[in-house]
Amino acid sequence: MQEDVQKLLKSGPVALFGTGASARAAARLLDKIGTQYTYYSENANSGAEEFNQDAAKKHSFVVYSPAFRPDHKWLNLARENGAITLCEPDFASLFWNGKIVSISGTNGKTTLTSFLSKAFSESGFFSFAAGNIGTPLSDFCADFYGCDNSEKIAVCEISSFQSAALSKMRSDAFIWTNFAPDHLDWHTSLDEYFNAKLNIAKLLKSPIFIASRSVFDYAKMRGIELPEFAQCAESMSPNECPPPFDSPVQAQNYSLACALWKAMLMDESALRKAAEGFELAKYRFHKGEVIDDVEFINDSKATNVHAAEAAIEALSGRTLIWIGGGKNKNCDLSGFADLLCSRAKKIFLIGQTAEILKGLLKDREYLEAHVCNSLQDAVKEAYIEAKKLEVNGGENPVVLFSPAFSSFGMFSGYSERGKVFQNAVFDLKNFKNYQL
C-alpha cells in the first residue's frame, strides 16, 4: 500500500459515495483497517447525506461506486478540496498482494470470470470470482486482511464504468472478450467506451493481454494503438469446445480461456476438465420448454444488441419468432433492424425501445412487428403466431426471448426478467383458449 494512502486513511474519515454493494464492501474493508467513514448518496431514500462544500472540507479521501462517473460533480468538488478519489476496485487493489486476472468486454464477462475461477481452483490455486460479477474485490480484501495473498488469484469482472476510473489496479493478465456498441447512455461516445476498457491494458504489470478479433478491428478502424504484446485469440468452432461451451454463443468464451491458459503455460487438459460440471449463468441462451412443438429459448441475459445478434445467428435456418426490447442505450439500431428483418418471421416488442424498433422496422417495410403491454402478453402472442405458422405448413418454430437491451424500468434486472419469461411460458400449459 502506498505511503500517501496510509497517511490519508489515518488523517480523518473516508467519504463513501453510494450505499450499494461496492460502498458497503469498501466500508467492511475500512472497518478492518480501523478507519472511520461517512456515506453520501444522491438517493434521498438512502438515509445518507448529500456531499457539499462543508462535507468536502472534512475528507481527504473518497471511495466511490461505479454509478458515479469519474467527472461527477461531487468527485470534482472533492478534488478541488485536495482529496484523493478512487473507485472501489482501485481502492481494494491497494490492499491486495495476490494476482489479478481482469475480464472485461461487451458480452461474456460473467461466464468467463466464473469459469476461469473454477479452472484455477481445480488446478490447485486459491481462486475466487470478484468485481462486477456480484461480490466486490473489497469484500475479499476484508476477509483476507493481514494475510499473505501472494498465491491467491482474484478473477475480476470489470465493467466499463469501473475500468474508466482505474488508476491503481494493476492486473497480471487481461482478457477483453469482445467489443460492440453499448452503454452509450453513460459513455459520451463509442471511443470513450473503448478507451475505458483499454485503460485496464495500460495498467497491466505483466504482458498478458488477450482480446477477440472485434477489439482489434475497432482499434484499427479508429487508429487506436494497442500494446505490442496484445494477442488476438484464435476462434475455435463449437465442435472443438467441450460442453457447455459447444455452441455458437459460448465457443468464444472457451477460445479466450484457452488463449490465457497457453499464455500462462498451463495444461489445456485441466481446462477441459474444469468445463465438466460447469453451469452457465441463468438465462443465457437457455433452451427451455417445448409446448405443442414450439420451442422457447430464454436469453434474458442478452442485455445488448451484440448478445442478441449472436443468439439470433445461432438459430440461423430455424423459423424464428423474436421477443425483445427494454431500456434505450442510445446505440445505433439500424444494423440490428436489418438483421431482424432478414431472420425473424414475427417480432413482439416490449419496453422503452418498442416504438423505436417498430419505427425502424416499418421504414424497412417489415410489418410483422407488434408492441405488447407486457412480457407475459408477448409470450402469449408469440405462441399464437407460432401455432399459426405451423398450421400453415411451416417448420416447428422457435420463440427466442433475447431482449437486446437492459431491463431497467420494467424489472430489477435480467434475472427477474428471465424468471418472468420462464413463468409466462409455464403458464401456457394452463392456457387452453387460444384463438388460432
C-alpha positions in Angstrom: 0.0 0.0 0.0 1.3 3.4 -0.9 2.6 5.6 2.0 0.4 8.6 1.0 -2.7 6.5 1.2 -1.7 5.2 4.6 -1.3 8.7 5.9 -4.6 9.8 4.4 -6.5 6.9 5.9 -5.2 8.0 9.3 -5.9 11.7 8.8 -9.7 11.5 9.1 -12.9 9.8 8.0 -13.2 8.5 4.4 -16.2 9.6 2.3 -18.0 6.8 0.6 -20.1 7.8 -2.4 -23.0 5.4 -2.8 -24.8 3.0 -0.5 -24.9 -0.1 -2.7 -22.7 -3.3 -2.7 -19.5 -1.5 -3.7 -19.7 1.1 -0.9 -20.7 -1.5 1.7 -17.8 -3.7 0.7 -15.4 -0.7 1.0 -16.9 0.0 4.4 -16.1 -3.6 5.5 -12.5 -3.1 4.4 -12.3 0.2 6.2 -13.6 -1.4 9.4 -10.7 -4.0 9.2 -8.2 -1.2 8.6 -9.7 0.8 11.5 -10.7 3.9 9.6 -13.9 5.8 10.1 -16.2 6.7 7.1 -19.3 8.6 6.2 -21.8 7.5 3.5 -23.0 10.1 0.9 -25.8 9.4 -1.6 -27.9 11.2 -4.2 -30.8 8.9 -3.3 -33.0 10.7 -0.9 -34.4 7.5 0.5 -31.0 6.0 1.4 -30.6 7.9 4.7 -27.2 9.1 3.6 -26.1 12.7 3.4 -25.6 14.8 0.2 -22.0 15.8 -0.5 -21.4 19.6 -0.4 -18.7 22.2 0.2 -18.8 21.7 4.0 -18.5 17.9 3.6 -15.7 18.3 1.2 -13.6 20.0 3.8 -13.9 17.1 6.2 -12.5 14.4 3.9 -9.1 13.9 2.3 -10.0 10.5 0.8 -13.0 9.4 -1.2 -14.1 5.9 -2.4 -16.9 5.8 -4.9 -19.1 3.2 -6.6 -19.3 2.6 -10.3 -22.6 4.5 -10.6 -20.5 7.7 -10.3 -18.9 8.9 -13.5 -15.2 10.0 -12.9 -16.2 13.5 -13.8 -19.2 13.6 -11.4 -19.7 17.0 -9.7 -19.1 15.5 -6.2 -15.8 14.0 -7.3 -14.7 17.3 -8.8 -15.7 19.1 -5.6 -13.7 16.6 -3.5 -10.6 17.0 -5.8 -10.9 20.8 -5.7 -10.6 20.5 -1.9 -7.5 18.3 -2.2 -9.0 14.9 -1.7 -7.7 11.7 -3.4 -10.6 9.9 -5.1 -10.6 6.2 -6.0 -13.2 3.9 -7.4 -13.9 0.8 -5.3 -11.8 -1.7 -7.3 -8.9 0.7 -7.3 -9.1 1.2 -3.5 -9.4 -2.6 -2.9 -6.3 -3.3 -5.1 -4.2 -1.3 -2.7 -4.8 -4.0 -0.1 -4.4 -7.0 -2.4 -0.9 -8.6 -2.9 -2.2 -11.6 -4.8 -2.6 -12.0 -8.6 -5.4 -10.3 -10.5 -6.8 -11.6 -13.8 -9.2 -8.9 -15.2 -12.1 -9.8 -17.5 -14.0 -7.1 -19.5 -15.9 -6.8 -22.7 -19.3 -6.1 -24.1 -20.5 -9.7 -23.5 -19.3 -12.9 -21.9 -17.6 -11.3 -18.9 -19.6 -13.2 -16.2 -19.4 -16.6 -17.8 -15.6 -16.3 -18.4 -15.0 -14.9 -14.9 -16.8 -17.8 -13.3 -15.3 -20.4 -15.5 -11.7 -19.2 -15.0 -12.1 -19.0 -11.3 -13.3 -22.6 -11.3 -10.5 -23.7 -13.6 -7.8 -22.0 -11.5 -9.2 -23.6 -8.3 -9.3 -27.1 -9.8 -5.7 -26.6 -11.0 -4.5 -26.1 -7.4 -4.7 -22.3 -6.9 -6.8 -20.5 -4.3 -9.0 -18.5 -6.7 -12.3 -16.6 -6.5 -14.5 -14.6 -8.8 -14.9 -10.9 -7.8 -15.9 -7.5 -9.1 -18.9 -6.8 -11.2 -19.9 -10.4 -11.0 -21.6 -9.8 -7.7 -19.0 -9.7 -4.9 -16.7 -6.6 -4.9 -13.0 -7.1 -4.5 -13.1 -5.1 -1.3 -15.2 -7.9 0.3 -12.4 -10.4 -0.3 -9.7 -8.0 0.8 -11.6 -7.5 4.1 -11.9 -11.3 4.5 -8.1 -11.8 3.9 -6.9 -8.6 5.5 -3.5 -9.1 7.1 -2.9 -12.4 5.3 -0.3 -13.2 2.7 -2.3 -13.4 -0.5 0.6 -13.7 -2.9 -0.5 -17.2 -4.1 -4.2 -16.3 -4.5 -5.8 -15.4 -7.8 -8.6 -12.8 -8.0 -10.5 -13.2 -11.3 -12.2 -9.9 -11.6 -15.1 -8.9 -13.9 -14.6 -5.3 -14.6 -17.4 -3.1 -16.2 -16.6 -0.1 -18.4 -18.0 2.1 -15.6 -15.2 0.7 -13.3 -12.4 0.5 -15.8 -12.9 4.1 -16.9 -11.8 5.2 -13.5 -8.9 2.8 -12.7 -5.5 4.3 -11.9 -4.1 2.0 -9.2 -5.4 -1.5 -10.0 -2.6 -3.3 -12.0 -3.6 -6.7 -13.4 -1.4 -9.7 -14.1 -3.5 -10.6 -17.1 -6.4 -9.1 -19.0 -8.9 -10.7 -21.3 -11.1 -8.4 -23.4 -14.0 -10.7 -24.6 -15.3 -8.6 -27.4 -16.3 -5.0 -28.4 -19.6 -3.7 -29.7 -21.7 -0.6 -29.1 -23.2 -0.5 -25.6 -23.8 1.9 -22.7 -23.9 5.0 -24.9 -26.4 6.4 -22.4 -23.5 6.5 -19.9 -20.4 6.9 -22.1 -20.3 10.1 -24.3 -19.1 8.2 -27.4 -18.1 4.8 -28.7 -14.4 5.8 -28.5 -14.8 6.7 -24.8 -16.4 3.3 -24.2 -13.5 1.6 -26.0 -10.8 3.6 -24.2 -12.5 2.9 -20.8 -11.8 -0.8 -21.3 -8.4 -0.2 -22.9 -7.4 1.5 -19.6 -7.1 -1.9 -18.0 -4.4 -2.9 -20.5 -2.5 0.3 -19.9 -2.1 -0.6 -16.3 -1.0 -4.2 -16.8 2.1 -5.3 -14.8 2.6 -8.4 -17.0 2.4 -8.7 -20.8 -0.6 -10.9 -21.0 -3.4 -9.1 -22.9 -5.8 -11.3 -24.9 -8.7 -10.0 -26.9 -11.1 -11.1 -29.6 -11.0 -10.0 -33.2 -13.7 -7.4 -32.7 -11.3 -5.5 -30.4 -8.5 -5.4 -32.9 -10.9 -4.5 -35.7 -12.2 -1.4 -33.9 -8.8 -0.3 -32.8 -7.6 -0.5 -36.4 -10.6 1.3 -37.8 -10.2 4.2 -35.3 -6.4 4.4 -35.3 -6.2 3.4 -31.7 -2.8 1.8 -30.7 -3.0 -1.4 -28.7 0.1 -2.7 -26.7 2.6 -4.6 -28.8 2.1 -7.7 -26.8 -1.7 -7.7 -27.4 -2.7 -11.2 -28.6 -5.8 -11.9 -30.8 -7.4 -15.1 -29.6 -7.9 -17.7 -32.3 -11.7 -18.5 -32.5 -12.5 -22.2 -32.0 -15.5 -23.8 -33.7 -18.2 -25.1 -31.3 -17.4 -28.7 -32.1 -13.8 -28.1 -30.8 -15.1 -27.0 -27.4 -16.3 -29.1 -24.5 -19.8 -28.8 -23.2 -21.3 -26.4 -22.1 -19.2 -24.3 -24.5 -20.0 -26.3 -27.6 -22.5 -23.7 -29.0 -22.0 -20.7 -31.3 -22.9 -18.4 -28.3 -20.3 -19.9 -25.9 -17.4 -21.1 -28.1 -15.7 -17.7 -28.0 -15.5 -17.8 -24.2 -13.7 -21.1 -24.3 -11.4 -19.9 -27.0 -10.3 -16.9 -24.8 -9.9 -19.2 -21.8 -7.6 -21.4 -23.9 -5.5 -18.5 -25.0 -5.0 -17.4 -21.4 -4.1 -21.0 -20.4 -1.5 -21.2 -23.1 -0.1 -17.7 -22.2 0.3 -18.9 -18.6 2.0 -22.2 -19.8 -0.8 -24.3 -18.3 -2.1 -27.7 -19.4 -5.3 -27.4 -21.5 -6.4 -30.8 -20.3 -7.0 -29.2 -16.9 -9.1 -26.5 -18.6 -11.2 -29.1 -20.3 -11.7 -31.0 -17.1 -12.9 -27.8 -15.4 -15.6 -27.5 -18.1 -17.1 -30.7 -16.7 -20.0 -29.8 -14.4 -19.6 -26.1 -15.1 -23.0 -24.4 -15.2 -23.7 -21.4 -17.4 -25.3 -18.3 -16.0 -29.0 -18.5 -15.8 -31.0 -17.2 -18.8 -28.1 -17.1 -21.3 -29.5 -18.9 -24.4 -31.2 -21.4 -22.1 -33.2 -24.0 -24.1 -36.3 -24.5 -22.1 -39.8 -25.7 -22.6 -41.3 -27.2 -25.8 -45.0 -26.7 -25.9 -47.0 -28.2 -28.8 -43.8 -28.4 -30.9 -43.0 -24.7 -30.2 -39.6 -24.4 -28.6 -38.9 -21.5 -26.2 -35.4 -20.1 -25.6 -34.7 -17.9 -22.6 -31.9 -15.5 -23.4 -32.8 -12.7 -20.9 -29.1 -12.1 -20.1 -28.7 -10.6 -23.6 -28.7 -7.0 -22.4 -27.2 -5.5 -25.5 -27.6 -5.8 -29.3 -24.4 -7.7 -29.7 -25.5 -10.5 -27.5 -28.9 -10.7 -29.1 -27.3 -10.8 -32.6 -25.2 -13.8 -31.5 -28.3 -15.6 -30.3 -30.2 -14.9 -33.5 -27.3 -16.0 -35.7 -27.1 -19.2 -33.6 -30.6 -20.1 -34.8 -29.9 -19.4 -38.5 -32.1 -21.7 -40.6 -34.8 -22.0 -37.9 -38.3 -20.5 -38.2 -37.8 -17.7 -35.7 -40.1 -15.6 -33.6 -38.3 -12.9 -31.6 -39.3 -11.2 -28.4 -37.2 -8.2 -27.3 -36.9 -4.6 -26.2 -36.1 -2.7 -23.0 -34.2 0.4 -21.9 -32.8 2.6 -24.6 -29.0 2.9 -24.5 -28.8 5.4 -27.4 -27.0 2.9 -29.7 -27.4 2.9 -33.5 -30.0 0.2 -34.1 -30.1 0.2 -37.9 -27.9 -2.8 -38.4 -29.9 -4.7 -35.8 -33.2 -3.8 -37.5 -31.7 -5.2 -40.8 -30.8 -8.5 -39.1 -34.3 -8.8 -37.6 -35.9 -8.2 -41.0 -33.8 -11.0 -42.5 -34.2 -13.6 -39.8 -37.5 -13.2 -37.9 -40.9 -14.2 -39.2 -42.7 -12.4 -36.4 -41.5 -9.8 -33.8 -43.0 -8.9 -30.4 -41.7 -5.8 -28.7 -41.7 -4.5 -25.1 -40.2 -1.7 -23.1 -38.8 1.7 -23.9 -37.3 0.7 -27.2 -40.5 -0.9 -28.6 -41.8 2.0 -30.6 -38.3 2.9 -31.8 -37.7 -0.5 -33.2 -41.1 -0.7 -34.6 -40.5 2.5 -36.5 -37.2 1.3 -37.9 -38.8 -2.0 -39.0 -41.7 -0.2 -40.6 -39.2 2.0 -42.5 -37.8 -1.2 -43.9 -41.4 -2.3 -44.9 -41.4 -5.0 -42.3 -44.9 -5.1 -40.9 -44.7 -8.2 -38.7 -43.7 -6.3 -35.5 -46.1 -5.8 -32.7 -45.8 -3.8 -29.5 -47.1 -5.6 -26.4 -48.0 -4.1 -23.0 -46.1 -6.8 -21.0 -43.7 -9.6 -21.4 -46.5 -12.0 -20.5 -48.6 -10.7 -23.3 -45.7 -11.0 -25.7 -45.2 -14.7 -24.8 -48.9 -15.5 -25.4 -49.0 -13.6 -28.7 -45.8 -15.3 -29.8 -47.2 -18.7 -29.1 -50.4 -18.0 -31.0 -48.4 -16.8 -34.0 -46.1 -19.8 -33.8 -49.0 -22.2 -34.0 -50.4 -20.3 -37.0 -47.1 -20.8 -38.8 -47.3 -24.5 -38.0 -50.9 -24.8 -39.2 -49.8 -23.1 -42.5 -47.2 -25.8 -43.2 -44.2 -24.2 -41.6 -41.4 -26.0 -39.7 -41.6 -26.2 -35.9 -40.9 -22.6 -34.9 -38.7 -21.4 -32.1 -39.6 -18.4 -29.9 -36.4 -16.6 -28.8 -36.5 -14.1 -25.9 -33.2 -12.2 -26.4 -34.1 -8.7 -25.4 -31.0 -6.8 -26.7 -31.5 -4.1 -24.0 -31.3 -3.9 -20.3 -34.4 -4.2 -18.2 -34.3 -1.1 -16.0 -37.8 0.4 -15.5 -39.5 -3.0 -16.1 -37.6 -5.5 -14.0 -35.0 -5.4 -11.2 -32.5 -7.0 -13.6 -32.1 -9.7 -16.3 -32.6 -12.4 -13.7 -36.1 -11.3 -12.7 -36.9 -10.7 -16.3 -35.8 -14.2 -17.2 -37.9 -15.7 -14.4 -40.9 -13.7 -15.6 -40.4 -15.1 -19.1 -40.0 -18.6 -17.8 -43.2 -18.4 -15.7 -45.1 -17.0 -18.7 -44.0 -20.0 -20.7 -45.1 -22.4 -17.9 -48.5 -20.6 -17.8 -49.1 -21.5 -21.5 -49.6 -25.1 -20.4 -52.7 -24.0 -18.5 -54.0 -21.6 -21.1 -56.5 -23.6 -23.1 -58.5 -21.0 -25.1 -56.1 -19.8 -27.8 -57.9 -18.4 -30.9 -55.7 -19.9 -33.7 
